[in-house]
C-alpha cells in the first residue's frame, strides 16, 4: 500500500502559491480603492467648480436685478419722463430754443427769425 505521506517541499509550494495569491488579491483591491478615490476626488472637484460657477452667476444676476430696480426707480421720476418726451417724442418747453448743428438761422428784414 501506498503511504499517505506528503513530502515537505509540497507544503512549501502550496504556501508560496497562497502567498502569491494573497499578494495579487491585495494588489487588486488596493488598485481598486485607489481608482475609486481618484474618481471620487475628480467628481468632488467638478462639483466644486460647478458650485463656484453658480455662485458667480448668482452674483451677476443679483447685480442685474439691482440695476433693473434702479432703472425702475428712475423710470418713476419726472426727469425720465422729460428725457423720453425730448428724445422719443421731440417735445420741448414753450420758452426753449433748440440749436441744431449745421443749421444756420435765417433772419428776415424785420429782425425776426424765419421759421
ZAGU-551156 format. One record per residue (C-alpha): x, y, z; chain. Coordinates in pm, 1 decimal. Layout:
<pts>
xx, yy, zz, chain
X, Y, Z, A
...
</pts>
This chain:
<pts>
xx, yy, zz, chain
0.0, 0.0, 0.0, A
92.2, 347.7, -65.4, A
159.2, 572.7, 220.7, A
-34.7, 896.8, 252.6, A
271.0, 1083.6, 344.4, A
314.2, 1429.1, 171.2, A
664.0, 1549.5, 107.1, A
770.0, 1865.3, 289.7, A
859.8, 2052.7, -30.4, A
499.7, 2014.5, -150.0, A
376.7, 2209.7, 153.3, A
632.5, 2478.5, 73.2, A
497.7, 2513.0, -281.1, A
143.9, 2538.5, -151.7, A
231.6, 2814.0, 95.8, A
422.1, 3004.0, -176.2, A
119.4, 2977.5, -403.4, A
-105.3, 3101.0, -121.3, A
128.0, 3393.4, -54.0, A
138.8, 3495.1, -422.3, A
-238.3, 3467.5, -446.7, A
-274.5, 3684.9, -138.5, A
-34.3, 3945.2, -284.1, A
-230.7, 3952.8, -610.3, A
-563.7, 3991.7, -430.4, A
-429.1, 4268.8, -205.2, A
-279.9, 4446.1, -508.0, A
-609.3, 4429.7, -697.6, A
-807.2, 4555.7, -400.2, A
-556.1, 4837.7, -341.7, A
-568.1, 4935.0, -707.6, A
-947.2, 4937.8, -699.8, A
-952.0, 5155.2, -389.3, A
-702.5, 5398.8, -540.4, A
-913.0, 5418.3, -856.9, A
-1229.9, 5481.5, -655.9, A
-1054.3, 5750.4, -451.7, A
-934.1, 5932.2, -763.5, A
-1273.9, 5920.0, -931.5, A
-1435.0, 6049.9, -611.0, A
-1181.5, 6334.7, -599.3, A
-1249.8, 6417.1, -965.6, A
-1624.8, 6425.5, -901.8, A
-1569.5, 6643.7, -595.3, A
-1350.0, 6887.2, -791.8, A
-1606.1, 6908.1, -1074.8, A
-1884.0, 6978.0, -827.3, A
-1670.4, 7239.3, -653.8, A
-1604.5, 7414.3, -986.2, A
-1975.6, 7398.1, -1069.8, A
-2057.8, 7549.2, -730.9, A
-1812.2, 7835.1, -787.4, A
-1960.2, 7895.6, -1134.1, A
-2310.5, 7905.4, -990.6, A
-2200.4, 8148.2, -719.1, A
-2056.5, 8378.8, -987.5, A
-2377.9, 8352.6, -1191.4, A
-2585.7, 8428.3, -883.8, A
-2376.8, 8738.4, -810.2, A
-2415.3, 8854.8, -1171.0, A
-2791.3, 8801.6, -1157.2, A
-2812.4, 8992.4, -829.0, A
-2621.1, 9282.1, -987.4, A
-2853.9, 9271.8, -1287.1, A
-3160.5, 9268.6, -1060.4, A
-3021.8, 9565.6, -868.6, A
-2963.5, 9756.2, -1194.1, A
-3319.4, 9676.7, -1304.7, A
-3458.9, 9802.6, -973.3, A
-3254.5, 10123.4, -1007.0, A
-3379.3, 10167.3, -1364.2, A
-3736.1, 10104.9, -1247.2, A
-3698.6, 10369.9, -975.5, A
-3553.1, 10614.0, -1231.9, A
-3843.9, 10548.8, -1467.9, A
-4081.7, 10676.4, -1198.1, A
-3913.1, 11018.5, -1185.9, A
-4003.1, 11339.2, -1367.0, A
-3655.6, 11357.6, -1517.2, A
-3707.9, 11025.5, -1701.4, A
-4040.8, 11143.6, -1836.8, A
-3876.5, 11462.8, -1962.9, A
-3595.6, 11265.4, -2127.1, A
-3841.5, 11037.6, -2306.6, A
-4054.5, 11333.3, -2414.5, A
-3748.5, 11508.9, -2556.5, A
-3576.2, 11212.5, -2723.5, A
-3865.5, 10999.1, -2842.6, A
-4148.4, 11248.1, -2892.5, A
-3936.3, 11553.9, -2972.8, A
-4126.4, 11775.5, -2727.5, A
-3978.3, 12091.7, -2573.1, A
-4087.8, 12357.7, -2326.4, A
-4254.2, 12671.9, -2464.8, A
-3966.5, 12905.0, -2381.9, A
-3685.4, 12675.6, -2503.6, A
-3469.5, 12747.0, -2805.6, A
-3338.6, 12447.6, -2996.3, A
-2997.8, 12465.3, -3158.0, A
-2928.1, 12209.9, -3425.4, A
-2575.0, 12158.0, -3556.1, A
-2520.6, 12264.9, -3913.1, A
-2839.9, 12467.9, -3935.0, A
-2796.5, 12843.9, -3963.0, A
-3093.8, 13061.0, -3875.5, A
-3216.7, 13296.9, -4140.1, A
-3319.1, 13644.4, -4037.4, A
-3588.1, 13837.9, -4217.5, A
-3565.6, 14213.0, -4271.9, A
-3794.5, 14266.1, -3973.3, A
-3532.0, 14109.4, -3742.1, A
-3734.5, 13806.7, -3657.4, A
-3600.3, 13461.2, -3728.8, A
-3757.5, 13278.3, -4022.7, A
-3927.9, 12953.3, -3942.2, A
</pts>
